[in-house]
Amino acid sequence: VHRVTTSGADIFSVGALVQWWTMISIVAADVAAYFTGKRYGKTQLIKVSPKKTWEGFIGGCVAAMAVSATGASLMGWPLPLFTGGFYGLMCAVMALIGDLTVSLLKRSAQVKDTGSLLPGHGGLLDRLDSYLLVAAPAYFFVKVLLPLTVGWAS
């Protein structure tokens, strides 16, 4: 396994790797939230999106944290369980906020789907809503917070 860090000449490949891992974490959160909510969901999370439950949200967070901790370990991040787990939690929370934001916009515009480009998926924006608000905090985490943890691992 090639270990990468956030410094050095191969910053492009590091950025691409982190971007892919972020997307995998978001997918893990979405899929786990769906199945956990379907199986155990009882407590409605918010009125804007009535099928979302607290149980599903927690399941999604746990999955994103596990996937991100695995990725952090493979990428050679310091304290991978802590940094990866926190990163996964951040991805899951921001993805949910992005999803709920688009749901709120759709509800206020009184539309069910945001387009017909992807039939059966509610439109392109419905597929990308989870990613919209993750990018800025992910960049901040990798460029600012992660380098601060290097000293902790020593």
Steps between C-alpha positions, in 0.01 A plus 500: 500500500642834396484742791436862413510821694370848432841646419755454227508493123216257441234734644276441196484125561443563871215738419343252260532220755343708776222605264423139409509396864265785588253382236525141625433622856194694384366199310558282808308750713211521251469125449535411869254774600247365252525137610534575872205738483295247302569226756513687832364846424227621732588856593447757224804723453336805345169592341658621173605143419248274678665167412830593668538369855743554784580129495589519132711810557695327779552191282627723220741678733641172631552368146667821381726503806605138443567554129691823566707345779596219261591756235698707749700194596570413135601859424735515798316772690618550858269343759282343229215389727464851639569705187319262266207457735462874542531551124230239436269659756555840338423353156181332624369810679576739214356255245176485697485879522553523123226245440259679734582838344402374154186339647408834658559683171289245311221524756497881489490486117231230519685256275562130556814458288774743400504384140458211261860446388521184713159328476399325822759687705321831553735704285868586499484729803330223699801277426756769590332665799698300755830615347423872480584602855779249565767652272596810702522330844685205344759735349536686832543173688768362268693826453471652850387255769672181383850656496443614860461137612845395376658609830246302705602169348865538609 
